[in-house]
Amino acid sequence: MVGALILITTGAFEAMAVINAMPTVVKYFGPDQWFALVSGIAIAMQVVSTVVAGWLADHRGVGVCLYGGLTLFALGALAAGLAPSLVVFAFARALQGIGGGLIIVPLYVLIGALVPASKRPRFFAAFSYAWVVPSMVGPALSGWIITHFSWRIVFLISLPMAALSIVPLVRSVNRTKVAKKDWDNFPKVPMLAGIGFATAITVWQVAGGFTDAKRWLAVVAAGVLLVVALRYLLPAGALKAVPGIPAIISTRLLIMASMIGAEAFVPLVLERVHHWHPLQTGLGVAMGTITWTIGSWLQARITVPKKRRSLPFIGTGLVLTGAVVAMTLPWVGIHPVVGLIGWSITGLGMGLAVATTSDLVLSMADQSQHGQVSSALQVADSVGPALSMGIAALALSVTMGMTPVAAAGTWWSAVVFLPASALAVVTAAAGLLAAKHIHA
């Protein structure tokens, strides 16, 4: 399973570097109204492939899923690095998202098939450990590359990294068994729901770049499509946080919406409001990832079943606490370190909750369903942030339209970014209620 850790580490480098590069990318192509689109379209498209990934891993083998995902991700990275326009860049990021959705699920299936249940918490903790070095080096390296060379290199460097990461995984992939089944079992409805969801979120993100009042007709229509898609996209009971696996899915969706949905805006706020350099914004982003790793390390050392069952609730409570403190980040009059402390608390809570829920969901499901439940978990991990960023895109377009040009750099310009902060608090609070129902 060393190969899985190498792949996670590679993905972590790419993710952390890209997050820090996005403010520069959107500034290169256009105004900040397009920030949510270029940052969020990948995770929206990831939903489509994630709902299929579980079926592919269970019925066609983890190799088909994993190798296909890496190929699409690499092609998307190449297109993004060479993109001549915002439209091409957005399509490239969408392709990266589709590929990314096919990568994580087979890794979960590999753990479920090859790792004893007693050792799984440590493996999920190791996945978080794999983010330590990338979280510290990735954003800073990205900032250095952007400053001295070009943001395009941040995407192109993913190509050799992806190629090298797959080699150690081949042996583990070959050890897994595949239960061949008919194509009649292909998840057609969830896939269509995923396409509907991704389409609706993309419409919201694109609408955020326009100021025409007619865009709201498209926004409302997309909202209706979104509601319908969610009914078929998530497992039965997830929207109501029914005890057991549905409540776990609901909790993950909401806490991911809180932190990952807000994470994309952290470097943008630090750069636009506080005028930090890309190297500095990278360190700010890294704070939350480092504490996430610490939280995951802590949960792996808690082995008493009763205590482990309480970790999702405790972790989500910390996510909410941190989100409240992090609301100060957009305000000019408050030192950004205060908000980053809140960001670090949120990361600690995520480390406790995410790794524990990953372990719990595999423990509650039969091994033949590990691909299905892993896919559901990853769908939640994508749906939450995509929803959050879709809503933030609309809010960003409205608040930017309200902000006087002369107010740039003052407290009023900070109001532009408040919706993302407030949304993080609301979703974390809802996640706390869902976490309470996991063992109800």
FENKA-V768070 format. One record per pair of residues at least 12 apart in sequence whose ideal C-beta (glycine too) atoms are under 7 Angstrom apart, sorted by the first residue. I is the first residue (numbers start at 0). GAP is how many residues later the second one is. D is the distance in Angstrom with one decimal. If there is no record, write none. Layout:
# FENKA-V768070
i = (I | I)
gap = (GAP | GAP)
d = (D | D)
This chain:
# FENKA-V768070
i = (0 | 0 | 0 | 0 | 0 | 1 | 2 | 2 | 2 | 3 | 3 | 3 | 4 | 4 | 5 | 5 | 6 | 6 | 6 | 7 | 7 | 8 | 8 | 9 | 9 | 9 | 11 | 11 | 11 | 11 | 11 | 12 | 12 | 12 | 13 | 13 | 15 | 15 | 15 | 15 | 15 | 15 | 16 | 16 | 16 | 16 | 16 | 17 | 18 | 18 | 18 | 18 | 19 | 19 | 19 | 19 | 19 | 19 | 19 | 19 | 20 | 20 | 20 | 20 | 21 | 21 | 21 | 21 | 21 | 22 | 22 | 22 | 23 | 23 | 23 | 24 | 24 | 25 | 27 | 28 | 28 | 29 | 31 | 32 | 32 | 32 | 32 | 32 | 33 | 33 | 34 | 34 | 35 | 35 | 35 | 35 | 35 | 35 | 36 | 36 | 36 | 36 | 36 | 36 | 37 | 37 | 37 | 38 | 38 | 39 | 39 | 39 | 39 | 39 | 39 | 40 | 40 | 40 | 40 | 40 | 40 | 41 | 41 | 41 | 41 | 41 | 42 | 42 | 42 | 42 | 43 | 43 | 43 | 43 | 43 | 44 | 44 | 44 | 44 | 45 | 45 | 45 | 45 | 45 | 46 | 46 | 46 | 46 | 46 | 46 | 46 | 46 | 47 | 47 | 47 | 47 | 47 | 47 | 48 | 48 | 48 | 49 | 49 | 49 | 49 | 49 | 49 | 50 | 50 | 50 | 50 | 50 | 50 | 50 | 51 | 51 | 52 | 52 | 52 | 52 | 52 | 52 | 53 | 53 | 53 | 53 | 53 | 54 | 54 | 56 | 56 | 56 | 56 | 57 | 57 | 57 | 58 | 58 | 58 | 58 | 59 | 60 | 60 | 61 | 61 | 61 | 61 | 61 | 62 | 64 | 64 | 64 | 65 | 65 | 65 | 65 | 67 | 68 | 68 | 68 | 68 | 69 | 69 | 69 | 69 | 70 | 71 | 71 | 71 | 71 | 72 | 72 | 72 | 72 | 72 | 73 | 73 | 73 | 74 | 75 | 75 | 75 | 75 | 75 | 76 | 76 | 76 | 76 | 76 | 77 | 77 | 78 | 78 | 79 | 79 | 79 | 79 | 80 | 80 | 80 | 100 | 103 | 104 | 104 | 104 | 104 | 107 | 107 | 108 | 108 | 108 | 109 | 109 | 110 | 111 | 111 | 111 | 112 | 113 | 113 | 116 | 119 | 119 | 120 | 120 | 120 | 120 | 121 | 123 | 123 | 123 | 124 | 124 | 124 | 124 | 124 | 127 | 127 | 127 | 127 | 127 | 128 | 128 | 130 | 130 | 130 | 131 | 131 | 134 | 134 | 134 | 135 | 135 | 138 | 138 | 138 | 138 | 139 | 139 | 139 | 141 | 141 | 142 | 142 | 142 | 142 | 143 | 145 | 146 | 188 | 189 | 189 | 192 | 192 | 192 | 193 | 195 | 195 | 195 | 196 | 196 | 196 | 196 | 196 | 198 | 199 | 199 | 199 | 199 | 200 | 200 | 202 | 202 | 203 | 203 | 203 | 203 | 203 | 204 | 204 | 206 | 206 | 207 | 207 | 207 | 207 | 208 | 210 | 210 | 218 | 232 | 232 | 233 | 233 | 234 | 234 | 237 | 240 | 240 | 242 | 242 | 242 | 242 | 243 | 244 | 244 | 244 | 244 | 246 | 246 | 246 | 247 | 247 | 247 | 247 | 248 | 248 | 248 | 249 | 250 | 250 | 250 | 250 | 250 | 250 | 250 | 251 | 251 | 251 | 251 | 252 | 252 | 252 | 253 | 253 | 253 | 253 | 253 | 254 | 254 | 254 | 254 | 254 | 254 | 255 | 255 | 255 | 255 | 256 | 256 | 256 | 256 | 256 | 257 | 257 | 257 | 257 | 257 | 257 | 258 | 258 | 258 | 259 | 260 | 260 | 260 | 260 | 260 | 260 | 260 | 261 | 261 | 261 | 262 | 262 | 263 | 264 | 264 | 265 | 265 | 265 | 266 | 266 | 268 | 268 | 268 | 269 | 269 | 272 | 272 | 272 | 272 | 272 | 273 | 283 | 286 | 286 | 286 | 287 | 287 | 287 | 287 | 288 | 290 | 290 | 290 | 290 | 291 | 291 | 291 | 292 | 293 | 293 | 294 | 294 | 294 | 294 | 294 | 294 | 295 | 295 | 297 | 298 | 298 | 298 | 298 | 298 | 307 | 308 | 310 | 310 | 310 | 311 | 311 | 311 | 311 | 311 | 312 | 312 | 313 | 314 | 314 | 314 | 314 | 314 | 315 | 315 | 315 | 315 | 315 | 315 | 316 | 316 | 317 | 317 | 317 | 317 | 318 | 318 | 318 | 318 | 318 | 318 | 319 | 319 | 319 | 319 | 320 | 321 | 321 | 321 | 321 | 321 | 322 | 322 | 322 | 322 | 322 | 323 | 323 | 324 | 324 | 324 | 324 | 324 | 325 | 325 | 325 | 325 | 325 | 325 | 326 | 326 | 326 | 328 | 329 | 329 | 329 | 329 | 330 | 330 | 331 | 331 | 331 | 332 | 357 | 360 | 360 | 387 | 387 | 390 | 391 | 391 | 391 | 394 | 395 | 398 | 398 | 398 | 399 | 402 | 402)
gap = (109 | 113 | 114 | 122 | 171 | 166 | 165 | 166 | 169 | 103 | 106 | 165 | 121 | 125 | 159 | 162 | 100 | 158 | 162 | 119 | 122 | 121 | 125 | 151 | 152 | 155 | 118 | 119 | 122 | 123 | 126 | 121 | 125 | 148 | 144 | 147 | 118 | 119 | 122 | 123 | 269 | 273 | 121 | 122 | 124 | 125 | 137 | 136 | 244 | 245 | 248 | 266 | 119 | 122 | 123 | 247 | 258 | 261 | 262 | 265 | 121 | 125 | 130 | 133 | 13 | 16 | 17 | 242 | 245 | 244 | 245 | 248 | 122 | 127 | 254 | 13 | 126 | 12 | 123 | 57 | 60 | 56 | 368 | 175 | 176 | 363 | 364 | 367 | 52 | 175 | 233 | 361 | 169 | 172 | 353 | 356 | 357 | 360 | 53 | 168 | 169 | 171 | 172 | 356 | 51 | 52 | 55 | 225 | 350 | 165 | 224 | 346 | 349 | 350 | 353 | 49 | 52 | 53 | 56 | 161 | 164 | 51 | 52 | 54 | 55 | 58 | 54 | 339 | 342 | 343 | 53 | 154 | 157 | 158 | 342 | 49 | 52 | 53 | 153 | 51 | 52 | 54 | 55 | 336 | 54 | 147 | 150 | 151 | 332 | 335 | 336 | 339 | 50 | 53 | 143 | 146 | 147 | 150 | 49 | 52 | 53 | 51 | 55 | 325 | 328 | 329 | 332 | 136 | 139 | 140 | 143 | 182 | 324 | 328 | 135 | 139 | 12 | 48 | 49 | 52 | 53 | 322 | 51 | 317 | 318 | 320 | 321 | 131 | 132 | 48 | 49 | 52 | 314 | 121 | 313 | 314 | 120 | 121 | 122 | 126 | 118 | 115 | 117 | 44 | 47 | 48 | 111 | 114 | 110 | 37 | 40 | 41 | 37 | 40 | 103 | 107 | 34 | 30 | 31 | 33 | 34 | 29 | 33 | 92 | 96 | 28 | 23 | 26 | 27 | 30 | 23 | 26 | 27 | 30 | 89 | 84 | 85 | 88 | 20 | 16 | 17 | 19 | 20 | 23 | 19 | 78 | 79 | 81 | 82 | 78 | 81 | 13 | 16 | 12 | 13 | 16 | 75 | 71 | 74 | 75 | 281 | 274 | 266 | 269 | 270 | 273 | 262 | 266 | 261 | 262 | 265 | 62 | 66 | 12 | 250 | 255 | 258 | 63 | 58 | 61 | 246 | 239 | 242 | 178 | 179 | 234 | 238 | 178 | 231 | 234 | 235 | 171 | 172 | 174 | 175 | 230 | 164 | 165 | 168 | 223 | 227 | 164 | 168 | 158 | 161 | 162 | 158 | 161 | 151 | 154 | 155 | 150 | 154 | 143 | 144 | 146 | 147 | 139 | 142 | 143 | 12 | 140 | 134 | 135 | 136 | 139 | 135 | 132 | 131 | 43 | 42 | 43 | 36 | 39 | 40 | 39 | 29 | 32 | 33 | 29 | 32 | 33 | 36 | 186 | 26 | 22 | 25 | 26 | 29 | 185 | 189 | 15 | 19 | 15 | 18 | 186 | 189 | 190 | 185 | 188 | 12 | 187 | 185 | 186 | 188 | 189 | 188 | 186 | 190 | 175 | 146 | 150 | 15 | 145 | 14 | 141 | 12 | 193 | 196 | 194 | 195 | 196 | 197 | 120 | 116 | 119 | 120 | 128 | 187 | 190 | 191 | 109 | 112 | 113 | 190 | 127 | 128 | 131 | 184 | 61 | 65 | 106 | 180 | 183 | 184 | 187 | 105 | 125 | 128 | 129 | 127 | 130 | 131 | 130 | 173 | 176 | 177 | 180 | 61 | 64 | 95 | 98 | 173 | 176 | 124 | 125 | 128 | 129 | 127 | 128 | 130 | 131 | 170 | 61 | 65 | 166 | 169 | 170 | 173 | 60 | 87 | 91 | 125 | 123 | 124 | 127 | 128 | 131 | 162 | 163 | 158 | 159 | 162 | 22 | 25 | 125 | 152 | 155 | 18 | 19 | 77 | 14 | 18 | 60 | 61 | 148 | 14 | 66 | 57 | 59 | 140 | 141 | 144 | 62 | 56 | 53 | 56 | 57 | 55 | 56 | 58 | 59 | 58 | 53 | 56 | 57 | 60 | 55 | 58 | 59 | 58 | 54 | 57 | 20 | 53 | 54 | 55 | 56 | 57 | 55 | 59 | 54 | 12 | 52 | 53 | 56 | 57 | 48 | 130 | 41 | 42 | 45 | 41 | 44 | 45 | 123 | 126 | 122 | 123 | 38 | 34 | 35 | 37 | 38 | 41 | 33 | 37 | 112 | 115 | 116 | 119 | 32 | 115 | 27 | 30 | 31 | 34 | 27 | 30 | 31 | 34 | 109 | 112 | 105 | 108 | 109 | 112 | 24 | 20 | 21 | 23 | 24 | 27 | 19 | 23 | 101 | 102 | 105 | 18 | 101 | 13 | 14 | 16 | 17 | 20 | 13 | 16 | 17 | 20 | 95 | 98 | 94 | 95 | 98 | 92 | 84 | 87 | 88 | 91 | 80 | 83 | 78 | 79 | 82 | 78 | 19 | 12 | 16 | 35 | 39 | 32 | 27 | 28 | 31 | 24 | 20 | 16 | 17 | 20 | 16 | 12 | 13)
d = (6.9 | 6.8 | 6.8 | 6.7 | 6.1 | 5.5 | 3.3 | 3.4 | 5.8 | 5.0 | 6.3 | 6.5 | 5.9 | 5.1 | 5.0 | 5.6 | 7.0 | 4.4 | 6.3 | 5.2 | 4.2 | 4.3 | 6.1 | 4.6 | 6.5 | 4.2 | 6.0 | 4.5 | 3.7 | 6.9 | 6.9 | 4.2 | 4.8 | 6.6 | 4.8 | 6.9 | 5.2 | 5.6 | 3.3 | 5.2 | 6.7 | 6.8 | 4.6 | 6.7 | 6.3 | 3.8 | 5.0 | 6.3 | 6.5 | 6.3 | 6.3 | 5.8 | 4.1 | 4.4 | 5.9 | 5.2 | 6.1 | 5.9 | 4.5 | 6.0 | 5.2 | 6.0 | 4.9 | 4.6 | 6.9 | 6.4 | 5.0 | 6.6 | 6.9 | 5.4 | 4.8 | 4.9 | 5.3 | 4.9 | 6.7 | 6.2 | 5.4 | 5.6 | 6.9 | 4.0 | 6.5 | 5.7 | 6.8 | 5.7 | 4.5 | 6.3 | 5.2 | 6.1 | 6.3 | 4.7 | 6.1 | 7.0 | 5.1 | 5.5 | 5.1 | 5.6 | 3.3 | 6.1 | 6.0 | 4.0 | 6.1 | 6.8 | 6.3 | 6.6 | 6.3 | 6.0 | 6.3 | 4.3 | 6.6 | 5.6 | 6.9 | 6.2 | 3.5 | 6.8 | 6.9 | 5.5 | 5.1 | 5.1 | 6.6 | 6.1 | 6.3 | 4.5 | 6.5 | 5.2 | 3.4 | 6.8 | 5.9 | 5.4 | 5.2 | 5.0 | 6.7 | 4.7 | 4.2 | 5.8 | 4.3 | 4.4 | 3.6 | 5.1 | 5.3 | 4.2 | 6.9 | 5.2 | 3.9 | 4.5 | 6.9 | 4.8 | 5.4 | 5.5 | 6.1 | 4.6 | 5.8 | 6.3 | 6.3 | 6.8 | 6.9 | 4.1 | 5.6 | 5.2 | 4.6 | 3.3 | 4.9 | 3.9 | 6.5 | 5.9 | 4.6 | 5.0 | 5.7 | 6.0 | 4.2 | 5.6 | 4.5 | 6.8 | 6.3 | 5.7 | 6.5 | 5.6 | 5.3 | 5.9 | 5.0 | 3.8 | 6.9 | 5.4 | 5.6 | 4.2 | 4.8 | 6.0 | 2.5 | 6.2 | 5.1 | 5.6 | 4.7 | 4.4 | 4.1 | 6.8 | 3.5 | 6.5 | 6.6 | 6.9 | 4.8 | 6.7 | 6.6 | 6.8 | 4.1 | 3.7 | 5.3 | 5.9 | 5.5 | 5.5 | 4.6 | 5.2 | 6.6 | 4.5 | 6.3 | 4.4 | 7.0 | 6.5 | 5.6 | 4.7 | 6.8 | 2.8 | 4.1 | 6.7 | 6.4 | 5.5 | 5.8 | 7.0 | 5.8 | 5.4 | 3.2 | 7.0 | 5.4 | 3.1 | 5.7 | 6.7 | 6.3 | 7.0 | 5.5 | 4.8 | 6.0 | 5.0 | 6.7 | 3.4 | 3.3 | 5.9 | 6.0 | 5.0 | 6.9 | 4.0 | 6.0 | 6.9 | 6.2 | 3.5 | 6.5 | 3.8 | 6.0 | 6.7 | 4.3 | 4.6 | 3.8 | 3.8 | 6.8 | 5.4 | 6.7 | 5.1 | 5.2 | 5.4 | 7.0 | 3.7 | 5.5 | 5.0 | 6.0 | 5.7 | 6.5 | 5.4 | 5.2 | 6.1 | 3.7 | 5.3 | 6.5 | 6.4 | 6.3 | 5.2 | 6.4 | 6.8 | 4.9 | 6.9 | 5.0 | 5.1 | 4.3 | 4.8 | 5.7 | 4.6 | 5.8 | 6.7 | 3.6 | 5.6 | 6.2 | 4.8 | 3.3 | 6.0 | 6.0 | 5.9 | 7.0 | 5.4 | 6.9 | 5.7 | 6.7 | 5.0 | 4.5 | 3.5 | 5.6 | 5.5 | 6.9 | 2.5 | 6.7 | 5.1 | 5.5 | 5.7 | 4.7 | 6.7 | 5.3 | 6.1 | 6.9 | 3.4 | 3.8 | 4.7 | 6.5 | 5.2 | 6.2 | 5.3 | 6.2 | 6.1 | 4.5 | 3.8 | 4.2 | 6.0 | 5.2 | 6.7 | 3.8 | 6.3 | 4.0 | 6.8 | 5.7 | 6.8 | 6.7 | 4.0 | 4.4 | 4.0 | 6.5 | 4.9 | 4.3 | 5.5 | 3.9 | 6.2 | 5.7 | 3.9 | 5.7 | 5.7 | 5.9 | 4.6 | 5.2 | 6.5 | 3.3 | 5.3 | 5.8 | 4.3 | 6.9 | 6.9 | 5.9 | 6.6 | 6.4 | 6.8 | 6.4 | 6.9 | 5.7 | 5.1 | 5.0 | 4.1 | 4.6 | 5.3 | 6.5 | 6.8 | 4.5 | 6.3 | 5.8 | 5.4 | 6.7 | 6.3 | 5.6 | 4.3 | 4.4 | 5.0 | 5.9 | 5.2 | 5.7 | 5.6 | 6.5 | 4.8 | 4.1 | 5.9 | 6.4 | 6.4 | 5.4 | 4.4 | 4.6 | 6.6 | 5.6 | 6.0 | 4.4 | 6.0 | 3.9 | 5.6 | 4.1 | 6.1 | 4.9 | 5.0 | 3.3 | 5.9 | 5.6 | 5.2 | 6.4 | 5.9 | 6.4 | 4.5 | 6.8 | 4.9 | 3.8 | 5.4 | 3.4 | 5.9 | 5.8 | 4.2 | 4.2 | 5.7 | 5.7 | 4.6 | 4.3 | 4.1 | 6.5 | 6.4 | 5.3 | 5.4 | 4.0 | 6.7 | 4.4 | 2.6 | 5.4 | 6.9 | 6.8 | 6.7 | 5.5 | 6.8 | 4.2 | 6.9 | 6.9 | 6.5 | 6.1 | 4.7 | 6.0 | 5.4 | 6.7 | 4.0 | 5.8 | 5.6 | 5.3 | 5.1 | 5.3 | 6.2 | 5.7 | 6.2 | 6.6 | 5.4 | 6.9 | 5.0 | 5.3 | 5.4 | 5.8 | 4.8 | 4.6 | 6.0 | 6.1 | 3.6 | 6.3 | 4.5 | 3.7 | 4.3 | 6.7 | 4.1 | 4.9 | 4.3 | 6.2 | 6.1 | 6.1 | 6.7 | 4.4 | 6.5 | 6.5 | 2.1 | 4.3 | 4.0 | 4.4 | 6.5 | 5.5 | 6.9 | 5.1 | 5.2 | 5.1 | 6.3 | 5.3 | 5.1 | 6.7 | 4.3 | 4.9 | 5.5 | 5.5 | 4.6 | 5.7 | 4.4 | 6.0 | 6.1 | 4.4 | 6.7 | 3.2 | 3.0 | 6.9 | 6.4 | 5.4 | 6.8 | 4.8 | 4.8 | 4.4 | 6.8 | 5.9 | 5.7 | 5.5 | 2.9 | 6.9 | 5.1 | 3.9 | 6.0 | 6.9 | 4.7 | 6.7 | 7.0 | 3.9 | 5.6 | 5.6 | 5.6 | 4.6 | 6.4 | 3.2 | 3.1 | 6.3 | 6.9 | 5.7 | 4.3 | 4.6 | 4.7 | 6.9 | 5.7 | 7.0 | 6.9 | 6.3 | 2.7 | 6.4 | 4.9 | 3.5 | 5.0 | 6.4 | 6.4 | 6.8 | 4.4 | 6.9 | 6.4 | 6.6 | 4.1 | 4.1 | 5.7 | 6.2 | 6.5 | 5.2 | 6.5 | 5.1 | 5.6 | 6.3 | 6.7 | 5.2 | 5.6 | 5.7 | 6.4 | 6.1 | 5.9 | 4.5 | 6.3 | 3.4 | 6.6 | 5.8 | 4.5 | 6.5 | 5.6 | 6.7 | 5.6)
